[in-house]
Amino acid sequence: MTDDEEPITTPTVGVGPHPQPWPTGDHFDPELLAEGDRRNVVDRYRYWSREAIVADLDRTRNPFHVAIENWEHDFNIGTVVRNANAFQAAAVHIIGKRRWNRRGAMVTDRYQHVHHHPTVDGFVDWAQSAELTVVGIDNLPGSVPIETTLLPERCVLVFGQEGPGLSDAVREAADCTCSIAQFGSTRSINAGVASGIAMHTWIVRHRLDQIADQPST
């Protein structure tokens, strides 16, 4: 490094120990208050225990769910879970293999309900019992544009495996399938990106009046 170059510094995430006197309340974690909170959470949840954060999120979770097929250990699942946390989905459902790569979730799975369904039939039975509309997300012949579709408030958005997309079983079970408009040369976008677009589309349809109140940090 030359004399006129500034050293590269890594920004500090989160906050340090809370100054005395500590705030009171069962939702605060004494260890975090004492040592600092470096987690990837919005400021209003600083120093809260994980259990308290989950309980608070449970009070206002949105009524849509998210599901993704996992037959080949899809690396997109972590991103789907992270997006589900960001948009406060009721839960994420893994269809197929139980094990999935959590790295992309960036620890958000600690605050998000994640359920497993070994088979498509089992998942569909659950969705029907929960009275949720099954909405497949894939650019398939016969799909309808998500941009002009009024997604049901109570629904489960289903994403397929990277590469083949939705399985035939899910396509047959879905009440409808929505496509995401694309204008470039690629045939598809990955499930992680598609999930963020689809969830945000649901938010715009059903929570537009609340967007201005959401924190940006």
Backbone hydrogen bonds in HBPLUS format (Angstrom, degrees):
<---DONOR---> <-ACCEPTOR-->    atom                        ^
c    i                          cat <-CA-CA->   ^        H-A-AA   ^      H-
h    n   atom  resd res      DA  || num        DHA   H-A  angle D-A-AA Bond
n    s   type  num  typ     dist DA aas  dist angle  dist       angle   num
A0005-GLU N   A0002-THR O   3.14 MM   3  5.42 164.9  2.16 111.8 116.0     1
A0015-VAL N   A0037-ASP O   2.95 MM  22  5.35 158.6  2.00 139.2 141.7     2
A0037-ASP N   A0015-VAL O   2.83 MM  22  5.35 137.5  2.01 135.7 149.4     3
A0018-HIS N   A0033-LEU O   2.85 MM  15  5.09 155.2  1.91 140.9 149.3     4
A0028-PHE N   A0025-GLY O   3.23 MM   3  5.86 165.5  2.25 117.6 121.7     5
A0049-SER N   A0027-HIS O   2.88 MM  22  5.94 151.3  1.96 155.5 160.9     6
A0029-ASP N   A0047-TYR O   2.81 MM  18  5.79 162.1  1.84 167.7 167.2     7
A0032-LEU N   A0029-ASP O   3.06 MM   3  5.37 118.2  2.45 106.7 121.1     8
A0033-LEU N   A0029-ASP O   3.00 MM   4  6.29 159.6  2.04 158.5 165.1     9
A0034-ALA N   A0030-PRO O   3.03 MM   4  6.17 147.8  2.13 141.4 149.4    10
A0035-GLU N   A0031-GLU O   2.90 MM   4  6.02 155.4  1.96 148.7 155.4    11
A0036-GLY N   A0032-LEU O   2.73 MM   4  4.94 146.9  1.83 137.7 143.0    12
A0045-TYR N   A0042-VAL O   3.02 MM   3  5.80 157.6  2.07 123.3 129.7    13
A0046-ARG N   A0043-ASP O   3.04 MM   3  5.26 168.9  2.06 115.0 116.7    14
A0048-TRP N   A0045-TYR O   3.08 MM   3  5.35 163.1  2.11 127.0 128.7    15
A0053-ILE N   A0049-SER O   3.05 MM   4  6.37 153.7  2.12 150.9 158.1    16
A0054-VAL N   A0050-ARG O   2.98 MM   4  6.26 167.4  2.00 159.4 161.6    17
A0055-ALA N   A0051-GLU O   3.01 MM   4  6.16 160.7  2.05 144.7 150.4    18
A0056-ASP N   A0052-ALA O   2.99 MM   4  6.15 151.9  2.07 142.1 149.5    19
A0057-LEU N   A0053-ILE O   2.88 MM   4  6.16 160.1  1.92 154.6 160.2    20
A0058-ASP N   A0054-VAL O   2.88 MM   4  6.04 150.0  1.97 147.6 156.2    21
A0059-ARG N   A0056-ASP O   3.22 MM   3  5.43 144.1  2.36 100.9 110.6    22
A0060-THR N   A0057-LEU O   3.07 MM   3  5.63 147.1  2.18 113.0 121.3    23
A0062-ASN N   A0088-GLN O   2.88 MM  26  5.87 162.2  1.91 168.9 174.9    24
A0090-ALA N   A0064-PHE O   2.89 MM  26  5.88 160.7  1.93 163.8 164.4    25
A0065-HIS N   A0155-CYS O   2.85 MM  90  6.28 158.0  1.90 148.6 156.1    26
A0157-LEU N   A0065-HIS O   2.94 MM  92  6.29 157.9  1.98 146.6 141.3    27
A0066-VAL N   A0091-ALA O   3.05 MM  25  6.41 155.0  2.11 155.4 163.0    28
A0093-HIS N   A0066-VAL O   2.71 MM  27  6.14 143.3  1.85 146.0 158.4    29
A0067-ALA N   A0157-LEU O   2.77 MM  90  6.03 158.9  1.82 159.0 156.2    30
A0159-PHE N   A0067-ALA O   2.84 MM  92  6.21 151.6  1.92 141.5 149.9    31
A0068-ILE N   A0093-HIS O   2.96 MM  25  6.47 151.5  2.04 168.1 176.2    32
A0095-ILE N   A0068-ILE O   2.99 MM  27  6.06 173.2  2.00 148.4 149.4    33
A0069-GLU N   A0159-PHE O   3.00 MM  90  6.48 154.0  2.07 158.5 165.6    34
A0070-ASN N   A0095-ILE O   2.62 MM  25  5.66 153.2  1.69 176.0 167.1    35
A0097-LYS N   A0070-ASN O   2.76 MM  27  5.56 158.1  1.81 154.5 154.3    36
A0077-ILE N   A0074-ASP O   3.48 MM   3  6.09 172.0  2.49 115.4 117.5    37
A0079-THR N   A0076-ASN O   3.04 MM   3  5.42 119.5  2.42 107.6 121.8    38
A0080-VAL N   A0076-ASN O   3.07 MM   4  6.40 154.8  2.14 153.2 161.1    39
A0081-VAL N   A0077-ILE O   2.93 MM   4  6.23 158.4  1.98 156.4 161.6    40
A0082-ARG N   A0078-GLY O   2.96 MM   4  6.24 158.3  2.01 146.6 152.8    41
A0083-ASN N   A0079-THR O   2.88 MM   4  6.10 161.0  1.92 151.4 156.3    42
A0084-ALA N   A0080-VAL O   2.87 MM   4  6.09 154.0  1.94 146.1 153.9    43
A0085-ASN N   A0081-VAL O   2.98 MM   4  6.29 149.8  2.08 147.9 155.4    44
A0086-ALA N   A0082-ARG O   3.00 MM   4  6.29 157.6  2.05 147.0 153.4    45
A0087-PHE N   A0083-ASN O   2.93 MM   4  6.19 152.2  2.01 153.2 159.8    46
A0089-ALA N   A0084-ALA O   2.86 MM   5  5.05 165.2  1.88 146.5 150.9    47
A0088-GLN N   A0085-ASN O   3.18 MM   3  4.84 158.3  2.23  97.8 104.1    48
A0092-VAL N   A0113-HIS O   2.85 MM  21  6.27 157.6  1.90 155.7 163.1    49
A0115-HIS N   A0092-VAL O   2.78 MM  23  6.20 163.8  1.81 161.3 165.8    50
A0094-ILE N   A0115-HIS O   2.77 MM  21  6.18 166.0  1.79 160.9 163.2    51
A0117-HIS N   A0094-ILE O   2.81 MM  23  6.08 159.6  1.85 167.9 165.5    52
A0096-GLY N   A0117-HIS O   2.87 MM  21  6.27 160.2  1.91 151.0 157.1    53
A0105-ALA N   A0102-ARG O   2.98 MM   3  5.33 147.1  2.09 110.0 120.3    54
A0106-MET N   A0103-ARG O   3.22 MM   3  5.91 163.8  2.25 118.6 122.8    55
A0108-THR N   A0105-ALA O   2.96 MM   3  5.46 164.7  1.99 119.7 123.0    56
A0110-ARG N   A0107-VAL O   3.17 MM   3  5.91 166.7  2.19 117.8 121.9    57
A0111-TYR N   A0108-THR O   2.98 MM   3  5.54 156.5  2.03 115.1 122.0    58
A0112-GLN N   A0109-ASP O   3.44 MM   3  4.87 157.4  2.50  90.0  96.4    59
A0123-PHE N   A0119-THR O   3.13 MM   4  6.39 154.8  2.19 141.8 148.6    60
A0124-VAL N   A0120-VAL O   2.82 MM   4  6.09 164.9  1.85 160.2 163.9    61
A0125-ASP N   A0121-ASP O   2.91 MM   4  6.10 160.3  1.94 150.3 155.6    62
A0126-TRP N   A0122-GLY O   3.05 MM   4  6.27 155.4  2.11 142.7 149.2    63
A0127-ALA N   A0123-PHE O   2.91 MM   4  6.25 162.3  1.94 154.5 158.9    64
A0128-GLN N   A0124-VAL O   2.93 MM   4  6.15 160.3  1.97 153.7 158.5    65
A0129-SER N   A0125-ASP O   3.00 MM   4  6.18 157.1  2.05 146.4 152.8    66
A0130-ALA N   A0126-TRP O   2.93 MM   4  6.17 140.2  2.09 147.3 159.0    67
A0132-LEU N   A0127-ALA O   3.00 MM   5  5.29 170.2  2.01 152.1 154.4    68
A0131-GLU N   A0128-GLN O   3.06 MM   3  4.90 156.1  2.12  99.4 106.5    69
A0133-THR N   A0154-ARG O   3.31 MM  21  6.56 175.3  2.31 132.8 131.6    70
A0156-VAL N   A0133-THR O   2.83 MM  23  6.14 151.8  1.91 160.6 158.6    71
A0175-ASP N   A0134-VAL O   2.84 MM  41  5.35 143.5  1.97 138.1 149.6    72
A0135-VAL N   A0156-VAL O   2.95 MM  21  5.99 174.9  1.95 155.3 156.9    73
A0158-VAL N   A0135-VAL O   2.85 MM  23  6.01 165.8  1.87 151.4 153.4    74
A0136-GLY N   A0176-CYS O   2.91 MM  40  6.26 154.6  1.97 158.0 156.2    75
A0178-CYS N   A0136-GLY O   2.74 MM  42  6.14 161.2  1.77 161.6 158.9    76
A0137-ILE N   A0158-VAL O   2.90 MM  21  5.94 144.5  2.02 173.8 167.7    77
A0138-ASP N   A0178-CYS O   2.93 MM  40  6.15 148.5  2.03 150.5 160.4    78
A0140-LEU N   A0138-ASP O   3.03 MM   2  5.62 126.8  2.32 105.6  90.4    79
A0143-SER N   A0140-LEU O   3.03 MM   3  5.46 161.5  2.06 136.4 136.1    80
A0144-VAL N   A0177-THR O   2.91 MM  33  6.40 158.3  1.96 152.9 154.9    81
A0179-SER N   A0144-VAL O   2.83 MM  35  5.78 153.3  1.90 132.9 140.3    82
A0148-THR N   A0145-PRO O   3.25 MM   3  5.69 150.4  2.35 107.8 114.8    83
A0146-ILE N   A0179-SER O   2.86 MM  33  5.64 166.2  1.87 164.4 160.9    84
A0149-THR N   A0146-ILE O   3.38 MM   3  4.95 163.3  2.41  95.4 100.2    85
A0165-GLY N   A0161-GLN O   2.86 MM   4  4.87 144.5  1.99 154.8 155.2    86
A0171-ARG N   A0167-SER O   3.00 MM   4  6.27 162.2  2.03 154.2 159.8    87
A0172-GLU N   A0168-ASP O   2.99 MM   4  6.17 156.9  2.04 149.3 154.3    88
A0173-ALA N   A0169-ALA O   3.12 MM   4  6.26 143.4  2.26 136.0 146.0    89
A0174-ALA N   A0170-VAL O   2.89 MM   4  5.91 140.1  2.05 153.1 161.4    90
A0194-ALA N   A0190-ASN O   2.97 MM   4  6.20 171.8  1.97 158.6 161.3    91
A0195-SER N   A0191-ALA O   2.84 MM   4  5.83 152.7  1.91 143.5 150.0    92
A0196-GLY N   A0192-GLY O   3.37 MM   4  6.63 154.3  2.44 140.0 145.5    93
A0197-ILE N   A0193-VAL O   3.13 MM   4  6.47 160.1  2.17 154.6 159.9    94
A0198-ALA N   A0194-ALA O   2.92 MM   4  6.11 167.0  1.93 154.4 158.0    95
A0199-MET N   A0195-SER O   2.92 MM   4  5.99 166.8  1.94 150.9 154.8    96
A0200-HIS N   A0196-GLY O   3.02 MM   4  6.05 160.1  2.06 142.8 148.8    97
A0201-THR N   A0197-ILE O   2.94 MM   4  6.13 146.3  2.06 143.0 152.6    98
A0202-TRP N   A0198-ALA O   3.05 MM   4  6.41 151.3  2.14 145.6 152.7    99
A0203-ILE N   A0199-MET O   2.98 MM   4  6.34 155.6  2.04 147.7 154.4   100
A0204-VAL N   A0200-HIS O   2.92 MM   4  6.21 160.0  1.96 152.1 156.1   101
A0205-ARG N   A0201-THR O   3.05 MM   4  6.27 150.1  2.14 144.0 152.1   102
A0206-HIS N   A0202-TRP O   2.96 MM   4  6.13 153.2  2.03 154.1 161.0   103
A0207-ARG N   A0203-ILE O   2.65 MM   4  4.96 153.8  1.71 146.1 149.6   104
A0210-GLN N   A0207-ARG O   2.94 MM   3  5.43 155.8  2.00 115.5 123.3   105
A0211-ILE N   A0208-LEU O   3.40 MM   3  5.44 159.5  2.44 102.8 108.5   106
A0213-ASP N   A0210-GLN O   3.09 MM   3  5.51 145.6  2.21 110.2 120.1   107
A0214-GLN N   A0211-ILE O   3.15 MM   3  5.53 167.9  2.16 115.3 119.0   108
